[in-house]
């Protein structure tokens, strides 16, 4: 069995090394990376490990630094997985991202409640936020280079989401979160991260939010545009205008969770809200036997046009992270409709580069 595992690792590594490198193609423009699951950064996925090592120079964790995983109960921290993630990046000399410190989702109920199940006071919740951020960021001080400090605090119309953080603390919960993170690691990059900011109402809300944070003395390094895109959204104009809007605020832009949904829509919105779900409908899962050549070409063209914009704004765009390594592990196989077969990334289920990979490489070569 051990010989089989070693042979698999060597085969995957040899295959990956024979493929041109994304990180080399975009060297000097922006970092390029992938989000990893636990099996990948613990070395149990040889196929993904070979791709990550050869293609990327930055990594993000899918779940292992979220509150429910790392701090599931009062006074209880579980660092084993997060430690393994950071060690993985350090071993490969990568820029390591922490995702995420404050979010309304995947946060245990106890964070917001007292021992009777009632909402805690502003003071109590601020102390819990401070203790959590100080502990987690402090543990990886100087090792994790950048943090998604607050995730998805805006509604689609650009107003602040009425999350438990906001209801209990108030609008300044964002200011406090950034202050606590900066206090814990003054040299770390600090990000605000959200989806659908390419839609004008939400983008305007995010611009106003960043201005308020800046006015409060908060150091926001970059905005995270999640980049959960469709074949027909955002438009190229929307993408360019969004990057320009944040460039004009004097901050960088990260494309933090890039993938492109190729399946028929089962909802009317472009939202990446994890709470959104839709039932399967006739024709909503058409590519179970593989992505046809014409759709491979459509996906490749879509990636190429987006990357041409990213390259154009390379002085502002500082990082691009794909949300996953291969199609098989993508969350879009189960969002917003569970059990479908999606093809949103650059590497297929066998770890082979797709036409979209070649199309993206060419945008780097054309710089």
N, C-alpha and C positions, 0 to 999 in steps of 0.2 A: 504493500500500500504506500509506504514511504517513497519508494522508487517512482511510483506512478505520480505522486504529488510533485516530486522534484522534476520529473519529466514535463509535467503540465506547466510548471512555473517557467522552466527553461524555454519551452515552446512559445508560451505567451510573451515572454520577454524578447525572444528573437523576432517574433512577428511584430511587436510594437516598435522595436528599434529599426525595423526596415521601413517604417512609415515616417514621412516628413513630420516635423514637430510644430504644433501650434505656438508653443512658447517661444520657439526660435523665429517663427514667421512674424510675430508681433513684438519681438524684442525692441525695447526703446520706445514703444508706443503705449502699451498697457499690459498689466499682468493678466494672465488668462488661466482659469481654473475650473474646478468642479466641486460640487457638493458630494460628500461621502457618507455612506451609511456605515453602521458599526462593523459589519462583516468585512467591508473594504479596508477600513483603517486598522482593523485587527489582523489583517493579512490572510483572511479566509476566502478571498475572492481573487485568485491569481490572475484571471483575465482583466479585471478592473485595475488591479495593482500595476500591471505592466503598462496599461494605457495612461494611468495617472503619472507614473514615474517618467514616461517619455514625452507626454504632451503638455503637462501643466506645471505652473510655478506658484500656484496659490490654491488653498483648499478651504472649504467651509463644511461644517457639520450639519447634516440634515436635522437631527433631533437631540443629540447627546448633551448639548449645553442649554437646552430649554429647561425652564424651571421644574416642570413635572418630572424630568429625568434626573437632574442633578441635585434637587432640593425637594424631595417628595413629601417630607413631613417636617414639622417644626424641629429645628435642631439637628436634623438628619441630612447629611450631604453624601452623595454617592459619586465619587470622583473617578472611579476606575476607568469607565469608558472615555470620559473627557481627557484623562491623563494619557490614555492610549492614542487618542486622536492627536493631541499636541505632540506627543513623541513621534508619531508617524510623520507629521509635517517637519519637525526638526531634523529627523534623520535624513530627509530628502531636501533640506535647506529651502523650504517653501515659506511663503508669506501665509501666516495662519490667521484665519478670521474666526471670531466668536459670534455665534448666532443662537439665541438673542437674549437680552437681559430683561426687558419689560414688554410683555405682550398680553393681550386679553385672553388669548387661547393657549392651551397647554400649560396653564398655570393652575395649581391645585386650589380647591375651594378654601382650604384652611387659611390661605394667604389673606383672604378678604374677610374672614369671619372670626368671631370670638368663640369661646368654648361652648356657647349656647346656640351657635349657628347664626348669630346676628352680625350685621356689618360692623367692622371695627371702626375706630375713630381715625381721623386724618393723621393724628400723631402716631398711632400704632402702625398704620400702613406705611407711613414714611419711614419709620424705624425698621420695619421688615424689609422694605425696598433697599434701604441703606445697608443693612446687615448682609443681605443677599449679594448685592453688587460688590460690596467691599470684600466679601469672602471669595466670590468666584473670580472677579477681575484681579483681586490681590493675589490669588493663588497662581495665576498665569501672567503676572506682571513681567513685562519684558520678553515674554514668549509668544503670546497672542498679539499680533500687530494691530488688529482693528476689530472693533465691536459694533454689531447692530445693537445700539443701545435701546431704542424704542422701535417696535415693529407694528405697522398697520394701525396707526392711531386716528386715521381719517375715514370719514364716510365718502361715498361716491360724489357727493355734492361739495366736498371740500371742507365741510364742518368737522369738528372733533367728534369722534365716536364716543358715545356715552357708555364707555367701558367701566368696570368697577374701579379702575385706577382713577378715572376722571370723576366719577360720582363721589368717591370717598375723599380723594385728595384735592381735586379741583384741576383747573386747566394747567396749573404749574407743575403737574406731575412730570411732564416732559423735561422741564428745566431742572427739576430735582434729580431725575434719572441721569441726565448728562453731567450734572455737577458731581454726583456720587461716582460715576464712572471715571471722570477726569481725576478726581481725588485719589481713586484707587490705583490708577496708572496714568500719570500725567503725559507720558510719551505715546500712548496708544491712540490710533486714529479712531474717531467716534462718528457713527453713521445713524441717520434716520432712514428706515427702510419701508417701502410700501409698494403696492401694486396699482395698476391702472392710472398712474400719474400722467400718462400720455393723453388722457381725457382732460379737456381744458378745465372744467369745474374743479376736479380733484387736484390738478396741477396748480391752479391758482391758490387753492387752500394750502397746498404744501409750500408754495412760495411764501405765503403769509406766515405760515408756521415757522419756517426757517428764519424769516426776518425777526419774528418775535424772540426766537431763541438767541439770535445774534444780538438783539437789543438788550437781552438779559445777561449778556456776557458769556454765553455758552459757545464753546468752540466746536462747531459742527464741521468735521473734515469733509464729508461727502454725503450726498443723497444716494440712497440705494433704489434704483429703478428695477423692480423685480424682473421684468421682461418675460412674463408668462404670456407669450404672444400667440396670435392666430395667423393663418395664411393671409388674411385680409385686414388684420389689425395689429398694431397701430399703422396708420398711413405713414409714409416716409416723411411727410411734412410734420405730422404729429411728433414723430420721433426726434426730428431735428429741432423743432421748437421747444420741446421739453428739455433737451440737453442745453440749449441756449438759455433757457429761463434760469436754470441753476448755475450755469457758468456766470451769468450776470450778477449773481449773488456772491461770487467770489469763492465758490466751493467746487469740489470735484464731483464727478458723476461716476457711480459704480453701476454696472448692469449685473445684478446680484443673483438672479435665479432663472437664467435664460433657458427657454425651451419654446418650441413652436408646435402647437396642437394641430394635427393634420386631419382629425376626425370631424364628421359633421357635428354641428352645434346641437346640444340638447337643452341649452338655456339661451335666453335672449341677450344676456349681459356678457361683458368681457371680464367679469370679476374673477379674481383668484381667491376669494374668501373661502377658507377651508370649510366653513359651515354650509356652503352651498352644495346641494345635491339634486340630481335629476335622474329620473327613471329612464331606462333604455327604451328606444322607440325603433320602429322598423327602419332598417338601413343605417342605424347609428353606429354600427361596428362592422364596416365593410371590408376591412383588410386583415382578417384573421389568418389568411394564408400568406401574407407578405404584402409589402407596399409595392404597387405596380410601378413600372419604370417611369410612366408619365407623372406620377405623384412624387417619385424620387426627384425628378427634374424640377417640379414645382417647389418642393421643399428646398432644394439647393439654390434655386433662384431667389427665394425669399431670404434665406440666410445671407446670401451674397449681398443683396441690396441693403440689409440691415448693417452688415459689417462694413460696407462702404461708408455708411454714415458714421459708424464708430471710428473708423480710421480718419475720416475727415475732421472729427473733433477729438483727435488723439491728445491734444493739449489739455482737454477737459476730462475725457473719459480715462479713468486710471485703472479700472479693473473690470473684467468680464468673467463671470462665473456661470457655467452651465449647471442646471439643477439636476445633477445626476451624471453618470458616466456612460452607460449604455441604455438603449431603449427599454430593455427588460426590467430595469429597476425604476423607471420613471414613475413618479406619482400620478402622471396623466393617464396611466392605465386604469386608474380608479377614481379620477376626478374629471368632471363633476358626476360622471356616471360610472359606477363600479363595473369591473369585469370586462373592460374593452381592451383592444390591442392597439396601442398607439406607437408612434414612431417619431418622437419629438427632438431627438438628439443627433449628434454627429456620428455615433458609433452604434451599430446594430446589435441584436441580441447575442451574436457570436463574438462581439468585440471587433468586428471589421469596420473600417472607415466607410462611410456612405458617400454618395456623390456630393452631399451637403458639406462634408469635410473638405473635399477638394475645392469646392466653391469658396469656402471660407479661407482656405490657405491662399488662394489666388488673390484675394483682397489684400492680404499682407504683403505678397510679392509685388503688388502694383503700387505700393506706397511711394 
